[in-house]
Amino acid sequence: MLQMKKDRLGPLNIADIKTGIEKLKSQEVELSGDEFFQLLQMTIKAVEIEYRNCSDVVLQLLELYRNGKDKPLTLRHIELYYKICLLAEVPLTSKVMLSLIEEHNIDVSKELVEIMILILGRHGRIDDTADILALMKRKSFPVSEVIFSGIIFAHGFNRDLEGINSVVETMRNLQMEFSSITYHALMIAYAVAGDFSKVKSVVQQMNKAKVDCTLSQLKSLLIDIVKSNEAGKDFENMDYVVELMKQKESTLDLSVIVLHLIHHNHAPEAIRLLSSHAAVLRNREYYNNGLIYIKEMVACLQDADLLVNMCQQLEESGLNKYASLVALETALKEHREEVTWVLLKSLKERGKPIRQHYFWPLLNGSKSIKASKVMEFVQNMVALGTPPDVETLKEFIIPSLTLKDPGAVERMLKDVGLTVSVISSPLLTVLIQNNMIAQAMEYAKTLRVDFSLHDLTTALAKAWTTSPNSAISLLAILIKKAREHETSGNLEDWGGQFLLDITSSRNGLDKHQIVPLFKELKKNEIGISEISADFLVGRANESIQAELKEHVHMIVDKSLGHPPKEQDYNMIPHPNDMNIEELEGHLTELQTKGFKTRGTIRRLILLHAKKNNTERVLSLVKDLEETGEKMSSGMLATLLSTYVSAENFDAALNVYIDLKQAHPSFTLDEYKVIDFSTALVKNGRIEEAVKILGEAVGFKGNDDNARKQVRRNCQALLMAAAATRKYEVVKEIFDILKRKSIIRIDNLMLGPLVKCRLNNGDYVGAVEEVRSVAKKFKCLPMKIEVLMHLLHNIKKAELDGDSFQESRDKAKHLLEEMVNIIARINGPISAQHDLLFACLEAGYPSKATQVLKSLGRKIDKSLIQRQCQRYAATSREEPLQNFLMSSKSVPGISREGIFYSLLTIYHVQNNSSKGLSLWTQMQEENVLPSEAFLGTLASLLASNEISIPFDVSWNLCNLVILSHHCAMESLQGKLYHPPLSIKVQNSFIG
């Protein structure tokens, strides 16, 4: 079932529906009428949240169900299908709709007729509406306000202002009272007909009549204005509607509308809405801000200049300074070459760096591209001021050209603006890699410019295994040519580098190859330095080490310098990879040689601080000062954090004092201050913690995400204070954080004030605290936990016996007070639900039953469902078990939903016995399990190789599994593997 995917992975989208349809078609699965209706229900939810055109998917639904056969459709099928067509803007005609109704002998309803009129109206089919009106007349259906609205739409989309006015006049003659339905239709009709002054007039009429449009109606008006090209020359019409929407909702989120407009080729209007009204993350300059809009724009846009405009707006507004790079990355992934060049040109014009690897995705597969196209590509790179470097030439450009005549390749590349010194090395490398040694030799002899052998020795080392003599002869030519341009007098050891590259290659060097190799090198007057000889022998396998030692003298040339890639053979690890002992030795070596030691000392200080080696830390700080260096503010701040983590608070306080004295202008960030204070509070050093907090500067961040991050640290600090059971400490710390604007007041921050009261058993104080903050901040911190404590308090008073009747009365009165406080803020129904959840979590199912019965028909089923899902998500089995007990005799509660939430927990725990016991209990109580429940239980039992005692309808189940796995394929990049076959009693399900 698709319901299973929805429950496990969240809401379905059109892509899920489309994938499922395709899989079911390929498997020739036939859906029953009920299964088709379920599929329609899932589709309408997906269509409601879809911003792409999905009419093609909707049209496949009937085809899937009927599959060339005469399968019956009922009124509920037709109604729901046409609703989907209305939402998905499927352009149906009256003939098509009525023929489907007649074919299945459907007794049409008033609602179905209204849906058909709206479909025709939204597509301007005014003539077709006559067919539907005739049907209404035969059925004696009255002409409702919705019918008139559909006709108004039809005239509007035909730009027939007289037609709109005639419908309005008819409605007034019939003395019909206009609701938001008619006003909404009039606004859209006048707008798409091109008379926006009439739209404003309708708004005035609405205000006078005190009729209000919903936000969703205004959103549809905005979309229709844009899609009918009536947004206004300077977007004034669109802005007018947005202002109306802002009156409804101050924090306006038009993200889906922006995406919808992008996908319907209205990018300028989408850009207009984007920066000020779309839900763009407000993390300043963050890479992901507006990412979805940029990607969707690249995917469907024709005019790349509009994309550049949008990226510049995101960058200039400070929302995403990487917007152009995000767009470029997306364009490269999507192989949108034209868009890529426009973006690159824009980056250059704005002085942004253009890096070589930006071009590689476009060049990938360049061997199959014509040489003229590759040359054009290089020319464009040169024009952008980023000519291809050695790597790009070697890996992408040169391999795509015809190499039979290297000189011709050189000339082609010179003609588009490259120099021979840049061309020569990668050209020779590609020739060698293609085993074209002879051509490489001829080309090398013609070189008159300086070039690098850096990559050439590696290529020659590989070529040596198949063409040993030719490779060495070419190396001799290259070394001779390279030395013609050496001016330093320090001869680089390319012969030694060549041998080192051979030993590092896959094939390596065999014992029998050593003497012939050395003789050939000597014959070509190629020697190696003493350093290379040491590297060669030292790194060699034991099998060839003796042979190398014996014969290496043949080619040693003391006049040669170091091998150019010497660093590749250095066995000393980087200081960041050293342990304390290695670093101490490294420090001694650096001090002996007179080298800089600051970085090593800094690393040692942090490592010793982690191990609480305070004496050595102080000694190292002294060593640093003796070199004329001082501990920077950043080093001291890091050292402070290290000591805090190691719980060496005396040392941390000393560092803190040093930091304040040595760097008075330095501001320690909020995270370090709060974490330090938290650690001090936990260890009973409250006065010091309060002092440090009092010296803190306050919150400097402007974005909400930064506040959310520091908010968690603040809550940890306040909860640590609450654990001391000293209310005045919690209050003092809370007031400091509030005064310095480090926190924003909410339930999370206020919770520790209440928690401290509860920790002390001061239930009266806890309730009073909640009352106070509720009045002052409209918050209800720890409301469920307070209710739970009060329930326990009543239970304790009841156990104390009759002599404590006064205590019981006080306890009950306190609970009533708390419920009343919640009711004043959230309403009495919400307060009763909170009491219900508290009873469940505290373990009082009988009291929960009383609450449920008192709620009666006012039970909020969606709230109950969400709470059960929370319990399932956090594996809280006990409240759900209590809920099963308490709801047994209460009507209106979906006990199947509670069973399913429990099963979700058991499925995660892989507890098949408990899962099976739930099913047994449901049978005993005559609770009908859903397909989602049965499918999950079947999966749990099958994974434990337990026979499944029921049959499952698998058509929709297959659809879910397939769509789920297709979604996982796209996430993981893996092929779909069907689930294992599941044995069922008296059947086999594959």
N, C-alpha and C positions, 0 to 999 in steps of 0.2 A: 504493500500500500504506500501511496505517496504520503499518507498521514505519518507513516513511520519516519520518513526522511524529514518531514516537517518538525516532528517532535524531537528528533535527534540533532538535526543540523540547522534548524531555523526555517524561516519562511521560504516557500518555493518561489522560483522566478520563471520567466518564460523560457529561459534556456533549459531548465529542468523539464518543463512540459514538452518542449520540442524534442529533447533527447529521448524522453520516454515514448513519445509518439513514434519516432523513427525506429526505436528498438522493438516496440510492439508490432509495428508493420513488418519488420524484417522477420519476426518470429511467428507472424500470422496468428497472433493471439486475438480471440474474440471476446469483447467485453459484454457483460450482461447489462440490462437497463439500469440497475442500481449502481453498478460500477461506473458506467458512463456518466451518471448524474454526479457521482463523487468526483470524477475527473473534471466535470464542468465547474463544480464548486471550487476545486483547487485552482482551476484556470482563472476564474474571475478574480480571485485574490491576487494571483500573479499579475494579471492585466492592470489591476488598480495601482500597482507600484511600478509598472514598467514605463520607461521613458523612450524606448525605441519603438519603431513601427512593428507591430506584431500581428497585423491582420492576416498574414500568410499562415501563421501558426493556428489562428482561430479557425480559419477555413478548413484546416486539415482535421479538425475534431470530428465533424460529421462523417467525413470520408473514412476515418479510422473506425468509427463505430459501425457504420453500415457495411463497409468493405464489399461493396457490390451486391449486397443481399438486402432483401426486403425486411429490415428489422424495425420493429415498432418504436415510435416516439410518443411520449405523453405530453400533456400540457406543461408539466413542470420542466421537462427537458427543453421544450421550445422557448418557454419564458426565459429560462436561465441562459440558453444559447444566444437569444437575441439581446439580452442584457450585456453579454460579453461583446457581441458585435457592436453595440452602441458605444461601449467604453473603448473598444479597440479601433473605432472609426472604420468599420468594415462597410463599404458602400453597397448595401443591399438595395434592390428595387422592390416595389410592391408585388410585382409578378413573382419574383423568386420567393418572397416571404409567404405569400398567400398560397402558392403551389405546394410548399412544404406542409402548410396547415391542412390543405385539402387532401393531400396524399395520405396523411395519417389520421384524417377525420377528427381533427382537434376541435373541441368545443371551446372557442376562444373566450378568454376572460377580459375584463375591463383593463386590467393591468397590462396584458399582452398587447392589446390595441394601442395603449398609450406608448409602450416601448417602440412599436412599429412606426407610429407617427413621429416620434423623436428621432429615430434612425433616418427616416426620409427627410425630416426637417433639417437635420444637421448636415445633410448633403445637398440641400436646396432642391429636392425633388418635389416641387409644389404640385405638379400634375398627378404624381403618384398618390398624393394624399387623398385624392378623390376616391380611389379604390378602397382605402381604409375607412373613410367616412361612410361609404356605401355599406360596408360590412357592419359598421356600428348601427346604421339605420335599421338593417335587417335584424340585428340583435337587440334593438331598442335601448342601446347604451346612451346615456346622456353625454353631451359634449362637455368634458371637464376642463378645468384650467390647464392641465397638462396637455390636452389635445390642442387647445388654442396656442399654447406655448410652442408646440411643435410646428404649427402653421406659421407662427411668427418667425421662428428660426428659418423656415423654408424661404419666406419672403426676404429675410435679411441676407441669407447667403446668395440670393439672386439679385441683391442690391436694389430691391423693389421697395422704396420708401412708402409709396402709396398703398401697397399691399399691407405693409406693417400697420399703417394708420387705419386701414379699413377693418383689420382684425380687432384693433383696440376699440374702435367705434362700436363694432358688433358686441364686444364683451360689455361695454358700458350700457348699450341698449338693453342687454339682458340683465343689467344690474348685478353683474358678477363683481365680487370684491377681489381686488388684486392682492395676492400674497407675494412673497419673495420669488416664487416660481415664475410668475408673469414678469415682474420687474427684472429678474435675471435674464429672461429671454429677450426682453426689450432692449436691455443694455447691450447684449451681444449682437442682436439684429441691427440696431442702429450703428453700432461700431463697425461691423463687417460691411455694412452698406455704405460706409464712408461719411456718416453725419455724426461726428463725435459731440457736437453741441447738444444733440438730442440725448446722448448718454448722460451728460451732466444734468440735463433737464429731468431725466428719469431719477437720478440720484436725489435731486431736490424734492421731487414728488414723494419718494420713499421716506425722506426725512420728515416731510410734512405729515405723511400718513403713519409715521412711527413704525415703519416696516424695515426690518434689518436683513441684509444679505449675509450669508455665511462666508467664512474665509474660503472654503472650497469653491463656492460660486464665483467669488472674485478671482480666484486663481484660474478658473476655466475662462473667464472673461479676458484675463491678461493673455492667455495662450491664444485665444481666438483672434484678439486684436493683432497680435504679432503675425500669426499664420495667414491672416488676410491682408498683410502688408499695410496695416492702418496704425502702426506704432507712432506715427508722426515724424515729421522731417527731422526734428531734434529729440525724438523719443518722448515728446511731451504727453501724448495720449497714454503711453505705457507708464510714464512717471505718475500720471494722475491716478491710475488704478492702483499702483503700488502705494501711494499715499492713503488711499481708502483702506488698503489691506493693513497698513501700519496702525491705523486707528483700531483695528480688531486685535492686532497682536504686535506688541512693541518690538519684540525680538523676532524678526521675520526670517524664515528659512525658505528660500526659493530654489534650493539646490535641484530638486527634481525638475522644476520648470526650466532652469538653465540647461540641464542635460537634454530635456525634451526639445528645446529650441535648437540646440546644437545639432541634434539628430534629424531635425526637420529643416535644415539649411537656413537657419536664422541666427547665424553667428554674431552679427553686430548687436542684435538685441540681447543675446545671451551674455555678451561681454559687458553690456550696459548694466545688467543685473548682477554680474558676478562679484565684483569687488566690494559692493556695499550690502548685498542682500543674500548671497548664497552662504551656505554653511561651510566657510573656509576656516580651517584650523587657525587659531590666532597665535600659534607659536612663531614668534617673529623670525623671518628668514628661513623657516624650516622647510626642508626639501619636499615634504609630502603635502604642504599646503596647496590646495587646489589641484592636486595631482590628477584626480578623476576627470576634471573638466579639460585639462590639457590633453590627456590621453584620448578622450572621446573626440575632442576637436581634431586631433591629428588623424584619428581613424576615419572620420567621415567628411572632413572639410575639403573643399576644392580651392578656395582662395587662401593661400598660405600667408598673405599679408595680414589677414584678420587674426591668424594665429599669433603672428609676431606682435600685433597690437595688444592682444590679450595678455601675452607673456610680459610685455612691457608694463602693462597696468598692474599686474601682480607684483612685479619687481619695484615699481615706483611707489606703490602703496605700502611696501615693506612686508607684504604677506609672504612672499617667496622670492628671494633674490636669485634662486636657481631655476626659475620658471622656464627660461629659454633652454637651459641644459636639459630639463625634464622633457620638454617638447622635442628637442633634438634626439635624445635617447629613444623616445617613443617612435619618432619618425624613422630612425635607423632600424629599430626592431621590426617595424611594419613595412620596411623597404619602400618608404615614400620618398623617392629620390628628389623630386622637384621641391617638396617641402623642406627636405634636408638642406638643399643649397640655399634656399631663401633664408632659413634660420641661421646658417653659417655666415651668410653675407650680413645679416642683422647683427650677429655677434661681433663681426669685424668692425662694422660701422660704429658700434658702441665701445670699441676699444677692449673688448673681452678677449682673453686668450683662446686660440683655436688649437687643439692638440691633435697629434697625429692619429691617435686611436679612434677619434671621431669618424674618420673616413673608412676604417677597416671593414665595418659591416657592409658598406656599399661595394667594397672591392672583393668581399668574400665570394669565391667562385669566379674570379676575374678571368681564369683560364678559358672559360666558355664565352667571354665577351670579346667582341671584335677589337682589333688593335686600335682602330680609329677612335672608338669609344673610350678606350683606356687613355689614349693621348689627350682626348678632350677632358677627361677626368683630371689628369695631371695638370693640364692648362688651367683648369678651374682652381685647383689647389694653389698653384703659383699666384693666380690673380688674387686669392684670398690672403696672400702673404704667408702661407704655410706650405711651401713646396715639400714634396715627399722626402722623408729622411731615409737613411740607409735601411732601416728595418722595413719601412713601407715598400721601398723599391725592391728589396730582396724577397719579401714574402708575397707581395701582391702584384706590383707593376711589371717587373721584368719577366717573371714566369709566364705572363700572358702574351708576351711578344715572341716573334720568330727569331731564334737565336743562332741560326746558321751563319749569319754575318754579324758578329758582335759590333763591328764598326758602324753598320747601319743602325743598330739599336742605339748606340751612343749618339749618332747624329739626330735620330728621332727625338731623343730625350733632350738634347741640346736645343733643338728647334722650339721646344715648348718652355724653355727657360731654365733648364738645369745645367750645372757645371760638370766638367769631366771629373773633377776631384770627388764630387758626390756620386757620380754614376759608376766610376771604375770599380770600386771595391764590391758593391752588391752585384754588379754584372759578372765579375770574375767568380764570386761565390756561387751564383746560380749556374754558371757554366760548369764549374767543378762538381756541383751537386748533381748535374745532369750527365756527368761523366764525359763532358766535351773538353777533355784536357788539351787536345791539339788546338782547338779554336781559342782556348784560354791562353795558351802559350803565344800564339800569333798576336792576340790582342794585347797581352802584357808587354810584348816587345815594342809596341807602338806608343806606350804610355810615356808622357812627358810631364806628368803632374804628380804631386805628393798624394799618396793614398795610404790606407791603413790595412795591415795584415791581420788585424785582430780577429775577424771572423774567418779569414782565409785559412789560417792554420788548422782550425777545427774542421773545415770542409776538406782540406787536403789530407788530414789524418784519416778521415773516413774513406777518401778516394784511394789512399795508399793500399788498402786491403785488396783492391781489385786491379789497380794500375800502379804498382810500387815505384818503378823506375820513372814513369812519366810524372807522377806526383812530385817526386823529389826534384826532377829537372825543372818543373814549373816553380817549385819553391825557391830554387836557386835563382831563377830569373827574377822572381818577385823580390827576394832579399836584395839582389843587386840593384834593382830599380828603386827600391825604398831607400837604400843608402845613398843614392845619388842626391837625395833631398835632405839628408840628415846634416844638421848644422851644429849640434851640441857637442859632437865629438864622443858622446857616450853611445856606443853601439848596442842597440837592443838585441837580445838573444832570441831571434825568431826560430833558429834551428832547435834550440832547447825547448822552446814553446811547442814546436811541432811534435817533438818526441813525447812531451808531457801530455799533449792532446791525444796521441796514439794510445798511451797507457791508460788514459781516462775513457777511451771509447769502448763501445760494447765488446768488440772483438779482442781488444787489448794487444799484448805482445807476447808471442811464444818464444821459448828458449832458442829454437833453431832459426828464428828470424833475426836475432840480434846482430850477429856478425855481418850477414849480407846487408842489413840496413845501415850499419855503421860504415861499411865499405862504400856503399852508394853515396852516403852523405859526404864522406871524405873525398870521393871522386868529384863531386859537385862543389867542393870547397865550402861545405856547410859545417861549421863547428858549433859547439855548445859551451856555455859558461860553466865555471866550477859550481856555481849555485844550482844551476839546472841539473848538473851531474849528481849533486847531493840529493836534490828532490827526487830525481829519477831512481836512484838506488834506495833511498829511504822509503819511498812509497811503493816499491815493487814487491810482488809476491815472493815468497821464499824460493819458489821453483826457478825464478829467473834472476834472483838477486846476485848470486855468485857469478853468473855469466856477465851480468852488467858490470860488476866491480872489476872483473878481469879485463874487459874490453873497452870500457867507456873512455879510457885515456886516449884512444885512437882519435876521438873527435873533440876533446876538450881544448878550448881556445881561451886563454886567460885574459885576452883583451876585451872579451865580450862582457856586457853588463848583465843586469837581471832579466829573467824572462818577463815579458810585458804583463802577463796575467798571474804574477807571483802571489797576489793576495788570495787567489783561488786555492792555493796549496798551503796556506797558513793554518796550522792546527790549533792555534791558541784561540779559545772561545772568546766571544764578545763579553765585556764586563757585565752586561745585563743578564748574561747566561751563567755567570760565575756564582758559586756559593761563597759564604763568608771566608772560609779558609783560602780559597783561590783568589778572592778579592784582596785579602790582606797581603798575600804574596805579590799580587799585581801592583799594589800600592807601594810596597818596598822597592820593586823593580823600577817603577816610575820615579820614585824619590831619588834612587841611586843614579839614574840617567838624567835627572834634572828636568823631567817632563812635567806637564801640568797634571795636577792630581785632583782638582776640584770635583769633577764628575764622579771619580772613584770614591772619594771621601764622602760625598753626598749619598751615594748608594750604600756605602758601609754604615753610615749613620742610621739610615732607615732600617737596614737589616738588623743591626744591633739593638735598635729601639724596639723592634718587634719581639726580640728575645729578652727584653728588659735588662740588657747589659748597659746600665746607665753610666757606669764608670768609663767604659770604652767610648760611649757616645760623647761624654764630656772631653775625653782625651782627643778624639777626632775633631771636635769643634775647636779645641785649642790648636791642633795641627793646622787646621784650616786658617785660623787667625794669624798664625806665624808666617804663613805664605802671603800675607797681606790681603787675604780674602775674608769676607764676613758672611755669616749665615744670612741669606736673603730672606725676605718676608715669606716668599713661597716655600722655601725650604723649612722655615720654622713652622709654618702652617701645616705642612705635610708631616713634620715630626710630631706636632701636637696630636694630629689624628692618629698617628701610629701608636703613640703612648696611650691614647684613649682606648684604642682597640685592644692593646695589651693590658689594660686596666691598671696602668702605673700612673695613678692620679697625682701623686706628689711631683713626679717628673713632668707630667702634662701641665700642672699649674705653674711650675718654674718656667717652662717653655712659653706659656701664655704671658707670663710677666715679662720675660725677655722680649717677646714679640711686641708688646705694648710700649716698652721702653725704647727699643732699638728702632722700631718703625711705627711711630705714633700715628702717622697718616694712613697706615695700612688698615683696611677693613676686612676682618675675618668674615667669611661668608656665613649666611644664616644656618646652613646645614651643619657646619663644624661647631658653631656656637651651641646650637640646640642639642646636637648629639653629645657634646661635651657636658652640657648641663644635665642631660638625661642620665649619663653615666654617673655623674656626681650625686644626683638625687637617689639613684638606685643604691648607692653605697653610703647613704646617710649624710652626705656632705652638702646639706641643703643651703646653708648660708652662702657657701662659695658659689653654688649653682645660681642662686638668685642674684648675687653680685655680678657674675659674668653676664647673665641675661640683661641686667640693668645697664651694662656698658655697651650692649649690642646696638648697632646703628639703626636697625629696622629693615623692613623688606624693601629691596630695590627693584624687584622684578615688576614688569608691567603686564605680563601675559598670564592667563588663567592656568596654563599647564605648569608653569613654574610654581605658582601658588599651590596647586594640587600636590606637587612633589614635596614641598616643604611642609604642607599640611599633615602629611603622614608622620613626619618627624616630630611635629608639634604634638600630635595626638599621643605618640609614644612618651614624650616628656610629661604631658599632663597625666597620663595613666600611671606613670612611675610615681608622680607626686601623689596621686589618689591612693596608691598602694601603701603610702606612709600613714594613712588614716588621719592625717592632719589637714583639716579643711582649710585652715588659714594659709597653709603652704600652697595648696592647689589654687586657691583664689588669688594669692599674690602673683603666682607664675602666670595664671590666666590673664590677670590685669596687665602685666608687663607685655605679654604677647599681643594683647589687644591694643594697648596704648601705642606700641611701636608698629602697628599695622602688619605684623607678621602673620596673623591669622584673620580670617573672616568668620564671623559668628554663624555657626550652624550646629546641627545636632551632634556632630562628631566632636567638635571642640567643647561644647557644653557638657557632653557626657561625663567626663571625669569629675566635674563638680557634684553630679548626682552619685556617681560611683563611689566617691569618698564617703558620702553619707551612708550608702548601703553597706560599705565595708565596715563601718562602725556600728551597724545595726540600728542606725538612727532613721527609722522609717518615716517618722513624722517630719524630720528635717529633709529627707529625700523628696517627699511629696511637696513640701513647701518650696524646695529648690526648683522643682519642675513648675510649680505654680508661678514662681517669680520670673523664670526665664520665658515661660509661655506668655506672660503678660508683657514682658519687656521686648522679647525678640520673636514672638510667634513661633517658637520652637518647642519640640517635645522630646528632649534627649532621654534615651534609654527607657522609653515608655514601657516596652514589653518586659524588660528586666525588672523595672520597679513593680509592675503588676505581679510578676512571678514572686518576688520577695513578699509582697503583701498577701498573696495567696498562701504562701508558706507560713506567714505570721498568723493568719486565721487558723490554719491547721494546727499550729503549735498551741494556740489559745484553746482550741477545742479539746486537745489532748490533755490539757491541764485540769479539766473537770469542771463541775458546776460552780465551784468556789471562785472561778475566774470568769464569771459571766460578764463583768465589766470590761475585762481585757478583750473578750471576744467581740463585744459591741464596739469597742474602740477600733479593733482591727478591721471589722467590717465597714465601719464608718470611714476609715482611712482609704479602704479600697474604693468605696463609693466616691470619695473626694477625688481620687486619682482619675477614675472613669469620667467624672464630670469635667475635670480640667481638659482631658483629651477631647471630650465632646464640644467644649467651648471653642476649641481651635479647629478640629477636623469634622465636627458634627457627631451626633449621637450614634448613627449607624456605624461609622468608622470606629468609634470608641468601643462599641460592643464587639466588633470584629477583633480589635486589639486584645480585648479581654478573652475572647475565644482562643486566640493564638497563645496567649499567656497560660491559659488553663492546659492547653495541649502540651506546651513545652515544660510546664512545671509538673506534669504528671497527674492532672485531676480531670479524667475523662467525664466523670459524672457531672462536675460543674460545667464542663464544656457543653454537655447535653442541654443543661438548663439555659445556657446562653443561646444555643442554636434554636431552641424552642421559643425563646423570647424574641428572637429575630424574626422567626416565621418567614413570611414571604419577602422580607427585606434583606434576606441573605444575598450578598454580592458574590455571585458565582465566579465571575472573572477574578475577583480578589482572592477567593478561596483557591482557585486553580493556580494562580501565580504563587501563592504561599506554598502550596504542595510542591510546585516545581522547585521552589527555593530549598525546601527540605530535601528533595531528591538530589538536587545539585550539590548540597553539602553533606549528603549521606546521613541525614538525621532521621533514623528509623523510628525512634521512640515517639516523637510527636505524631507521625503518620499512623502508627499503631494505635495511639490514643484517639486519633481522629476516627479510625475505623470503629472503635468501641463506642465513641460518643455519638456518632451519626447513624447508628444502626436503626434507631426508631424515629429518625427525623426525616420527613419528606423534603424533597427539593434539593437534596445533596447528591452530587454525582459520586457515588461510592466507587464506581468503576475507575474514576480518575484517581482516587486515593490508592486503590489497588495498583494502578499502573505506576504511580509515583514510587510505591514500595518496590515494585518489580524492577524499576529502573535502578534502584539502589542494589538489589540482589544481582542484577545483571552485571553491574560494575564490579561487585564483589565475587562474581562467578559462583554464587551460592544457589545451586540448582534445587536443593531440597526445600529451601524457604520459598523459592519461586513457585515450585509445584504445589506447596501447601497453600499459597495464595489462590491458585486456580481451584483447588479442592474447596476452599472456604467460599469462593464465589459460587460454586455449584450448590453448596449447602444453603446459601442465602438467596439463591435464584438471581444473582447479579450477572447480567449478560456481559461477557468480556468483549471488548472491541477488537477489531482486526489488528490494531497496533499492539494491544496486549498479547494476543495470541502469537503474532509474529515474533515479538521480543522473547516471549517464553519459549517458543519453538527454537529460536536461535540459542538461548541459554541451555536448554535441555540437550540439543544436538551437540553443542560444544563439549558437553560432559558425557556424551554417548548414552543418553537416557532416552528410552522410547517415548514418543510424543503421543499422549492419550486423546488426541482430538484431530479433526481434519481442519485444514486452513484453506480459504479461498486465495489462490495465489496469483490471479491475473494482475490485480493492482499491486500485489506484493512484488511481483517481478518488475513492474514499472518503477516502483520505488528503488529496488535494489539496483536496477540498471542505471537509473538517473543518478543515484547516489554514487555509484562507482564511476560513472562518467565524470561527475564533479571531482571525485578524488583523482581520476586520471589527470585532469587538467592541473590540479594542484601539485601532484607528485611527479608528473611526466612519465607515468608508467602505464603499461598496457593493462587492460582490465582482465582479471582472472575470475571466472564465476565462482561463487561460494560453493562449498562442498555440498554434495547431495545430502538431504535430510530424510531419515527414515521416519515414517508416520504409521501408526497402526492401520492396517488394512489398505495402505496406499503407499506410493513412493513419490516424493516430491523432489525434483532435481533442481 
